[in-house]
């Protein structure tokens, strides 16, 4: 074994002749010596040897008790122990293993066997130490990465509409926002523009960090599109957003990035009791008198697409007590239930129609409770966003 002198072995035996034999046989290693169990515990705690050769029959505390104490201490429980003993009956050997020893060597010593067993255990100890070292490095790097992502979460959440602002412009609503990972590829954007309330729900390609990057792109672009030109027409917003994403990600080049987003946009005109809608693959539902009507989106994403046409703008008459639901596909795609299937669109719509008469906070609780009961121990499969507003 290379660099064996770097290994420290604690030799514990009350017989000096045995110590001399062990000392000579293991001269290639750095040796520490103890003549009783109490001294062995002290040296092991302070010097941290790589291996302990421990006699069983000693005055004071015997080898079994010494081993038990060493294995109970945080400082020494990781040190491998080989018993050296003349007791070769099964009960004695089993007792030794039960106290924490990993091997035993019989007296009188077979030097070749002794050296082989020591070499093997030291090699295993080195592997164990190396693995722990790498794990600590990984944990440290993971902690740094996680800290950075958690800070990114703060930035992402800060970019979402402020609750005080939403409570001011929206009378009766709820937002269920559940990122799969620390940060989310789903986001929402809400603004009062030209006496209309523009509400945008977006599902970006991917989730986690890649999705979060796209969501920040989307938020910045929407701030520019809507705030700069006071645009409230959903189709116009979608067309401009698509143009900006294609240009910013160089999607018209041969090195194109295909990432984009599915989006639904409504613009509510409360004075005239109308709503405009445009969607990029994200439909919405309008529930009236416990009946749900799907308002279909265009089958194009907000990104480069083989066949791109202008997004359609739909105008819908609305009335008091109508409830509008906007969402990503994360909720309906969640696996669980008795047969580990998706919630699916049918169950999702039934939750809307069966609970539309409840106040919005109660509805939010119902959606959350159903989701948790459905998935139970299953992992969340995607980012989830669900927005409901009652006219």
Buried (B, 14 or more C-beta within 10 A) or exposed (E): BEEBEEBBBBBBBBEEEBBEBBBEBBEEBBBBBBBBBBBBBEBBBEEEBBBBBBBBBBEEBBBBBBBEBBBEEEEBEBBBBBBBBEBEEEEBBEBBEEBBBBBBBBBEBEEEEBBEBBBBBBEBBBEEEEEEEEEEEEEEEEEEEEEEBEEBBEEBEEBBBEEEEBEEBBEBBBBBBBBBBBBBBBBBBBBBBEEBBBBBBBBBBBBBBBBBBBBBBBBEBBEEBBEEEEBBBBBBBBBBBBEBBBEEBEBEEEEEBEBBBBBBBBBBBEEEBBBBBBBBBBBBBBBBEEEBEEBEBBEBBBBBBEEBEEBBBBEBEBEEEBBBBBBBBBBBBBBBBEEEEBBEBEBBBEBBBEBBBBEBEEBBBBBBEBBEEBBEEEEBBBBBBBBBBBB
